[in-house]
Amino acid sequence: MPELRLEFHEKLGVVEGKVIQLFALVAEGLAAATDALLNGDQEVHRVLAEREQLVNSLYSDTEALVVKLLALQGPAAGELRFLLSVLRAVPELERSHDLVEHIARRAGSRLQDALTPRARGLVQRMGSTGSAMWRSAADSWYERDPARALAVAEEDDEMDELHAALTAELASGRIPLPVAMDMALVARFYERLGDHAANIAHRVLYLAGESDADPVVPEAGV
C-alpha cells in the first residue's frame, strides 16, 4: 500500500477512536448522572462538568480532522461513507453529553426528596433505558451492525412512553409545582437523549451500506 494511503488509513483509525471515546463518555455519563440525580450526589456533576472540556475538544478535533481528510485525500466509497457519517454523528454526541451534564446539575437541588415513588421509579427506568440505548448505538456503530441499529429505534419508543408516563405523574398534583416543573425539563432531557441515540443509530444504516443516501434525520434540540 502506498505510503500516503497507509497514512490516510491510520488517520481513519484515529477518527474512529475519537468517536468511540465520545460514545463511551455519553453512555457512562448518563448512568452516573441518573444515580446522582436520585441520590443527590453533587460530586458527579463536578466530574461531568470537567469532562465537558474533553468532549468539546474531541468534537472539534474530530471534525477538523475529517474535514482535512476530505479536502486532502480521495476517499473511496466506503471511506467517504464513514467520514460523512462521522460529520453527522459527532455534533449529536457533543449535544448529548451537554444533556447528561444538565441532568447531573440538578443533583444538588434535592429534587429527589420531593418525588413520589412512582416518579423515582420512572426516572430510574429512563436512565437505564437511555444508557442501554447508548450502549447499543455504540455497538452498532463499532460493529457496523444494522440489526442493532434498528433495535435502538424500538428502545426509543420505550423512552417516549416513559417520558409520557413521567410527565403524567408530574402533572398529578402529588409533587410540589416547582419540583414538577424542574423534573419536566429533566424528563425532556432524557427523551432528547433517546432521540440523539436513535438518530446516530439510523446513520449506521448508511455507514453499513444499507442505504444509498446519507440519511437526513431531523436534529433533536438540546
KOLBA-690525 format. One record per residue (C-alpha): z, x, y; residue number from 1. Coordinates in nm, 3 decimals, decimal comma, padded with zeros to 5 digits. Example, Ala and Ser with C-alpha at 12.3 -4.5 7.8 and 13.67 -1.06 7.14 Angstrom:
BEGIN
<w->00,780; u->01,230; v->-00,450; n->1>
<w->00,714; u->01,367; v->-00,106; n->2>
% end
This chain:
BEGIN
<w->00,000; u->00,000; v->00,000; n->1>
<w->-00,093; u->00,144; v->00,346; n->2>
<w->00,198; u->00,269; v->00,550; n->3>
<w->00,157; u->00,005; v->00,821; n->4>
<w->00,162; u->-00,277; v->00,566; n->5>
<w->00,466; u->-00,127; v->00,398; n->6>
<w->00,648; u->-00,113; v->00,731; n->7>
<w->00,540; u->-00,472; v->00,800; n->8>
<w->00,687; u->-00,594; v->00,471; n->9>
<w->01,010; u->-00,406; v->00,538; n->10>
<w->01,041; u->-00,589; v->00,871; n->11>
<w->00,976; u->-00,920; v->00,700; n->12>
<w->01,275; u->-00,838; v->00,480; n->13>
<w->01,482; u->-00,770; v->00,790; n->14>
<w->01,385; u->-01,109; v->00,932; n->15>
<w->01,478; u->-01,283; v->00,606; n->16>
<w->01,815; u->-01,109; v->00,601; n->17>
<w->01,896; u->-01,226; v->00,953; n->18>
<w->01,801; u->-01,585; v->00,870; n->19>
<w->02,018; u->-01,587; v->00,557; n->20>
<w->02,307; u->-01,447; v->00,761; n->21>
<w->02,269; u->-01,732; v->01,010; n->22>
<w->02,275; u->-01,985; v->00,726; n->23>
<w->02,598; u->-01,831; v->00,594; n->24>
<w->02,765; u->-01,836; v->00,935; n->25>
<w->02,690; u->-02,206; v->00,980; n->26>
<w->02,795; u->-02,314; v->00,629; n->27>
<w->03,115; u->-02,109; v->00,625; n->28>
<w->03,199; u->-02,203; v->00,982; n->29>
<w->03,162; u->-02,575; v->00,916; n->30>
<w->03,408; u->-02,569; v->00,627; n->31>
<w->03,658; u->-02,370; v->00,836; n->32>
<w->03,613; u->-02,597; v->01,139; n->33>
<w->03,683; u->-02,910; v->00,933; n->34>
<w->04,002; u->-02,762; v->00,790; n->35>
<w->04,109; u->-02,651; v->01,138; n->36>
<w->04,043; u->-02,996; v->01,285; n->37>
<w->04,252; u->-03,171; v->01,021; n->38>
<w->04,534; u->-02,914; v->01,025; n->39>
<w->04,547; u->-02,827; v->01,396; n->40>
<w->04,465; u->-02,459; v->01,339; n->41>
<w->04,363; u->-02,320; v->01,679; n->42>
<w->04,303; u->-01,968; v->01,544; n->43>
<w->03,987; u->-02,085; v->01,367; n->44>
<w->03,835; u->-02,187; v->01,699; n->45>
<w->03,905; u->-01,843; v->01,843; n->46>
<w->03,728; u->-01,678; v->01,549; n->47>
<w->03,429; u->-01,912; v->01,564; n->48>
<w->03,400; u->-01,871; v->01,941; n->49>
<w->03,379; u->-01,494; v->01,892; n->50>
<w->03,116; u->-01,543; v->01,620; n->51>
<w->02,902; u->-01,733; v->01,871; n->52>
<w->02,812; u->-01,398; v->02,022; n->53>
<w->02,692; u->-01,273; v->01,683; n->54>
<w->02,495; u->-01,593; v->01,622; n->55>
<w->02,329; u->-01,574; v->01,962; n->56>
<w->02,242; u->-01,208; v->01,904; n->57>
<w->02,095; u->-01,279; v->01,560; n->58>
<w->01,894; u->-01,568; v->01,703; n->59>
<w->01,744; u->-01,371; v->01,990; n->60>
<w->01,682; u->-01,058; v->01,780; n->61>
<w->01,514; u->-01,256; v->01,503; n->62>
<w->01,293; u->-01,450; v->01,741; n->63>
<w->01,190; u->-01,134; v->01,926; n->64>
<w->01,108; u->-00,952; v->01,601; n->65>
<w->00,897; u->-01,242; v->01,472; n->66>
<w->00,701; u->-01,263; v->01,797; n->67>
<w->00,640; u->-00,888; v->01,781; n->68>
<w->00,518; u->-00,908; v->01,420; n->69>
<w->00,283; u->-01,192; v->01,505; n->70>
<w->00,144; u->-01,001; v->01,802; n->71>
<w->00,103; u->-00,660; v->01,642; n->72>
<w->00,018; u->-00,740; v->01,280; n->73>
<w->-00,234; u->-00,953; v->01,097; n->74>
<w->-00,016; u->-01,156; v->00,862; n->75>
<w->-00,170; u->-01,307; v->00,550; n->76>
<w->-00,143; u->-01,682; v->00,488; n->77>
<w->00,195; u->-01,670; v->00,313; n->78>
<w->00,336; u->-01,426; v->00,567; n->79>
<w->00,218; u->-01,646; v->00,851; n->80>
<w->00,387; u->-01,948; v->00,693; n->81>
<w->00,710; u->-01,751; v->00,672; n->82>
<w->00,702; u->-01,628; v->01,031; n->83>
<w->00,617; u->-01,971; v->01,172; n->84>
<w->00,892; u->-02,127; v->00,962; n->85>
<w->01,144; u->-01,877; v->01,098; n->86>
<w->01,046; u->-01,958; v->01,456; n->87>
<w->01,111; u->-02,325; v->01,380; n->88>
<w->01,437; u->-02,269; v->01,190; n->89>
<w->01,636; u->-02,021; v->01,396; n->90>
<w->01,682; u->-02,248; v->01,701; n->91>
<w->01,825; u->-02,516; v->01,471; n->92>
<w->02,058; u->-02,261; v->01,314; n->93>
<w->02,182; u->-02,148; v->01,655; n->94>
<w->02,239; u->-02,505; v->01,773; n->95>
<w->02,418; u->-02,588; v->01,450; n->96>
<w->02,672; u->-02,313; v->01,500; n->97>
<w->02,729; u->-02,449; v->01,850; n->98>
<w->02,821; u->-02,782; v->01,691; n->99>
<w->03,053; u->-02,611; v->01,444; n->100>
<w->03,231; u->-02,439; v->01,732; n->101>
<w->03,259; u->-02,771; v->01,918; n->102>
<w->03,434; u->-02,927; v->01,616; n->103>
<w->03,679; u->-02,638; v->01,585; n->104>
<w->03,754; u->-02,652; v->01,958; n->105>
<w->03,928; u->-02,985; v->01,907; n->106>
<w->04,171; u->-02,842; v->01,651; n->107>
<w->04,433; u->-02,774; v->01,918; n->108>
<w->04,429; u->-03,122; v->02,069; n->109>
<w->04,646; u->-03,275; v->01,792; n->110>
<w->04,384; u->-03,540; v->01,721; n->111>
<w->04,475; u->-03,532; v->01,354; n->112>
<w->04,823; u->-03,670; v->01,424; n->113>
<w->04,678; u->-03,998; v->01,552; n->114>
<w->04,416; u->-04,054; v->01,280; n->115>
<w->04,457; u->-04,321; v->01,016; n->116>
<w->04,450; u->-04,204; v->00,652; n->117>
<w->04,102; u->-04,358; v->00,618; n->118>
<w->03,973; u->-04,171; v->00,925; n->119>
<w->04,114; u->-03,844; v->00,795; n->120>
<w->03,950; u->-03,903; v->00,460; n->121>
<w->03,614; u->-03,977; v->00,620; n->122>
<w->03,632; u->-03,663; v->00,833; n->123>
<w->03,712; u->-03,460; v->00,521; n->124>
<w->03,415; u->-03,612; v->00,340; n->125>
<w->03,182; u->-03,547; v->00,633; n->126>
<w->03,294; u->-03,185; v->00,637; n->127>
<w->03,243; u->-03,149; v->00,261; n->128>
<w->02,905; u->-03,322; v->00,270; n->129>
<w->02,792; u->-03,113; v->00,567; n->130>
<w->02,896; u->-02,787; v->00,403; n->131>
<w->02,718; u->-02,887; v->00,081; n->132>
<w->02,404; u->-02,974; v->00,277; n->133>
<w->02,401; u->-02,637; v->00,447; n->134>
<w->02,453; u->-02,451; v->00,121; n->135>
<w->02,167; u->-02,649; v->-00,034; n->136>
<w->01,944; u->-02,587; v->00,267; n->137>
<w->02,019; u->-02,214; v->00,247; n->138>
<w->01,946; u->-02,206; v->-00,126; n->139>
<w->01,620; u->-02,400; v->-00,083; n->140>
<w->01,510; u->-02,154; v->00,186; n->141>
<w->01,605; u->-01,842; v->-00,009; n->142>
<w->01,451; u->-01,966; v->-00,333; n->143>
<w->01,155; u->-02,145; v->-00,166; n->144>
<w->01,259; u->-02,447; v->-00,374; n->145>
<w->01,100; u->-02,780; v->-00,268; n->146>
<w->01,321; u->-02,982; v->-00,506; n->147>
<w->01,640; u->-02,850; v->-00,344; n->148>
<w->01,488; u->-02,913; v->-00,001; n->149>
<w->01,416; u->-03,276; v->-00,084; n->150>
<w->01,771; u->-03,319; v->-00,217; n->151>
<w->01,907; u->-03,229; v->00,127; n->152>
<w->01,736; u->-03,538; v->00,271; n->153>
<w->01,931; u->-03,754; v->00,025; n->154>
<w->02,254; u->-03,587; v->00,131; n->155>
<w->02,163; u->-03,660; v->00,492; n->156>
<w->02,151; u->-04,031; v->00,406; n->157>
<w->02,510; u->-03,998; v->00,280; n->158>
<w->02,610; u->-03,823; v->00,602; n->159>
<w->02,462; u->-04,108; v->00,806; n->160>
<w->02,663; u->-04,360; v->00,600; n->161>
<w->02,982; u->-04,161; v->00,654; n->162>
<w->02,909; u->-04,143; v->01,026; n->163>
<w->02,871; u->-04,521; v->01,041; n->164>
<w->03,194; u->-04,573; v->00,842; n->165>
<w->03,395; u->-04,338; v->01,064; n->166>
<w->03,255; u->-04,498; v->01,379; n->167>
<w->03,365; u->-04,839; v->01,250; n->168>
<w->03,714; u->-04,708; v->01,169; n->169>
<w->03,745; u->-04,556; v->01,516; n->170>
<w->03,648; u->-04,890; v->01,670; n->171>
<w->03,901; u->-05,084; v->01,461; n->172>
<w->04,177; u->-05,057; v->01,723; n->173>
<w->04,415; u->-04,874; v->01,486; n->174>
<w->04,362; u->-04,543; v->01,666; n->175>
<w->04,456; u->-04,475; v->02,033; n->176>
<w->04,149; u->-04,513; v->02,253; n->177>
<w->04,141; u->-04,154; v->02,391; n->178>
<w->04,158; u->-04,016; v->02,037; n->179>
<w->03,895; u->-04,261; v->01,915; n->180>
<w->03,658; u->-04,158; v->02,194; n->181>
<w->03,701; u->-03,787; v->02,122; n->182>
<w->03,662; u->-03,840; v->01,748; n->183>
<w->03,347; u->-04,045; v->01,803; n->184>
<w->03,199; u->-03,734; v->01,961; n->185>
<w->03,316; u->-03,523; v->01,666; n->186>
<w->03,155; u->-03,772; v->01,427; n->187>
<w->02,831; u->-03,730; v->01,620; n->188>
<w->02,857; u->-03,353; v->01,580; n->189>
<w->02,877; u->-03,389; v->01,202; n->190>
<w->02,584; u->-03,630; v->01,199; n->191>
<w->02,375; u->-03,387; v->01,404; n->192>
<w->02,466; u->-03,102; v->01,172; n->193>
<w->02,327; u->-03,310; v->00,888; n->194>
<w->02,007; u->-03,369; v->01,086; n->195>
<w->01,963; u->-02,997; v->01,151; n->196>
<w->02,013; u->-02,911; v->00,784; n->197>
<w->01,761; u->-03,177; v->00,682; n->198>
<w->01,509; u->-03,053; v->00,941; n->199>
<w->01,528; u->-02,698; v->00,811; n->200>
<w->01,507; u->-02,813; v->00,450; n->201>
<w->01,194; u->-03,012; v->00,539; n->202>
<w->01,036; u->-02,695; v->00,672; n->203>
<w->01,091; u->-02,534; v->00,333; n->204>
<w->00,814; u->-02,759; v->00,201; n->205>
<w->00,573; u->-02,584; v->00,436; n->206>
<w->00,724; u->-02,244; v->00,362; n->207>
<w->00,683; u->-02,302; v->-00,013; n->208>
<w->00,321; u->-02,409; v->00,029; n->209>
<w->00,388; u->-02,776; v->-00,047; n->210>
<w->00,241; u->-02,883; v->00,287; n->211>
<w->-00,074; u->-02,756; v->00,461; n->212>
<w->00,056; u->-02,822; v->00,810; n->213>
<w->00,364; u->-02,683; v->00,979; n->214>
<w->00,586; u->-02,993; v->00,996; n->215>
<w->00,682; u->-03,101; v->01,344; n->216>
<w->01,025; u->-03,255; v->01,293; n->217>
<w->01,189; u->-03,427; v->01,592; n->218>
<w->01,457; u->-03,196; v->01,728; n->219>
<w->01,814; u->-03,312; v->01,681; n->220>
<w->02,003; u->-03,281; v->02,008; n->221>
<w->02,323; u->-03,084; v->02,020; n->222>
% end
